[in-house]
C-alpha cells in the first residue's frame, strides 16, 4: 500500500514540478499539454519497474538500496526530465542537472522524514536502525547522479 501511495505522490510531483519549473525559470506558468498523461504513464511504469526489480533481489538490504536508487533517485530525475521536455522549457543542461538534483534530493529527504514520523507515531517499521536512513539517502543520491548523467545530454535536444 505504501508503495502505491509513493507512486501516486510521484505522479502528483510531476504536476507540481511542471508549474514550479516554469515559474522558476520563466516567471510565468505553462499550460499543461497532451504529453502530460503519457509522462504520467512513464512515471508509473518507472516506479513499478523499480519495485519489480527490487522485489526480485533476495538480499533485503540490497533490494532496499536498489529501490531507493531506482524508485527515488532515477525516477525523480526522470520526472524532472519529462517536465522540461513536456513544457518545452528552455534551460541549459547545467541548470537542469543542478536544479533537478536538488529537487530529487529534497524529495528523498521528505520521504525519509515521512518514514520517520510513521515509524515514530504510527509504529510502522521502515528502518531497523538509523543507519538505514542514511543508506537510503545515499542510494537516492547515487540513483539521481546516474540518471542525471544519462538524461542531461537529452535536455532541449531536438
Helices and strands as residue ranges (DSSP letters): H 2-26, H 35-55, H 60-67, I 68-74, H 75-87, H 93-121, H 130-152
